[in-house]
Amino acid sequence: MTKPKILNNEAERLHVFRAFKILDTSHEERFDRVTRIAKRMFNVFISLLR
């Protein structure tokens, strides 16, 4: 397995997440539902929203 590369704008990306207060929030069922559907549709082990 290869490690993901860290983008040049990682600090800026984290700053935006913190500004919108969406980093490390509790789960939301509506997003969980979307990822479960995607997981089944694409027959993969994990599905993420980005």
MARKOLZA-476685 format. One record per residue (C-alpha): x, y, z negated; residue in three letters. Coordinates in nm, 4 decimals. Layout:
<rs>
+----------+----------+----------+------+
:        X :        Y :        Z : resn :
+----------+----------+----------+------+
:        X :        Y :        Z :  Ala :
...
+----------+----------+----------+------+
</rs>
This chain:
<rs>
+----------+----------+----------+------+
:        X :        Y :        Z : resn :
+----------+----------+----------+------+
:   0.0000 :   0.0000 :   0.0000 :  Met :
:   0.1350 :   0.3429 :   0.0873 :  Thr :
:   0.1126 :   0.6349 :  -0.1501 :  Lys :
:  -0.1012 :   0.9268 :  -0.0354 :  Pro :
:   0.0972 :   1.2346 :   0.0508 :  Lys :
:   0.0500 :   1.5443 :  -0.1616 :  Ile :
:  -0.0673 :   1.8316 :   0.0519 :  Leu :
:   0.1107 :   2.1645 :   0.0558 :  Asn :
:  -0.1998 :   2.3404 :  -0.0768 :  Asn :
:  -0.2626 :   2.1115 :  -0.3765 :  Glu :
:  -0.2368 :   2.3951 :  -0.6305 :  Ala :
:  -0.4815 :   2.6063 :  -0.4306 :  Glu :
:  -0.7208 :   2.3114 :  -0.3899 :  Arg :
:  -0.7236 :   2.2484 :  -0.7656 :  Leu :
:  -0.7746 :   2.6191 :  -0.8318 :  His :
:  -1.0867 :   2.6186 :  -0.6113 :  Val :
:  -1.2253 :   2.3094 :  -0.7880 :  Phe :
:  -1.1709 :   2.4742 :  -1.1257 :  Arg :
:  -1.3233 :   2.8024 :  -1.0077 :  Ala :
:  -1.6419 :   2.6218 :  -0.9025 :  Phe :
:  -1.6348 :   2.4145 :  -1.2232 :  Lys :
:  -1.6673 :   2.0882 :  -1.0309 :  Ile :
:  -1.3508 :   1.9160 :  -1.1484 :  Leu :
:  -1.3925 :   1.6391 :  -1.4074 :  Asp :
:  -1.7692 :   1.6771 :  -1.4342 :  Thr :
:  -2.0036 :   1.4006 :  -1.5410 :  Ser :
:  -2.1498 :   1.1753 :  -1.2751 :  His :
:  -2.4585 :   1.2762 :  -1.0792 :  Glu :
:  -2.6960 :   1.0048 :  -0.9633 :  Glu :
:  -2.7624 :   1.1680 :  -0.6254 :  Arg :
:  -2.3930 :   1.1520 :  -0.5339 :  Phe :
:  -2.3591 :   0.8013 :  -0.6751 :  Asp :
:  -2.6470 :   0.6952 :  -0.4502 :  Arg :
:  -2.4761 :   0.8377 :  -0.1399 :  Val :
:  -2.1505 :   0.6597 :  -0.2168 :  Thr :
:  -2.3302 :   0.3279 :  -0.2795 :  Arg :
:  -2.5056 :   0.3578 :   0.0579 :  Ile :
:  -2.1784 :   0.4399 :   0.2355 :  Ala :
:  -2.0045 :   0.1498 :   0.0619 :  Lys :
:  -2.2697 :  -0.0935 :   0.1893 :  Arg :
:  -2.2875 :   0.0577 :   0.5392 :  Met :
:  -1.9131 :   0.0408 :   0.5988 :  Phe :
:  -1.8559 :  -0.2795 :   0.3988 :  Asn :
:  -1.5703 :  -0.1288 :   0.1934 :  Val :
:  -1.4623 :  -0.1674 :  -0.1686 :  Phe :
:  -1.4771 :   0.2023 :  -0.2545 :  Ile :
:  -1.6489 :   0.5119 :  -0.1218 :  Ser :
:  -1.5725 :   0.8718 :  -0.2194 :  Leu :
:  -1.7216 :   1.2115 :  -0.1510 :  Leu :
:  -1.4740 :   1.4785 :  -0.0716 :  Arg :
+----------+----------+----------+------+
</rs>
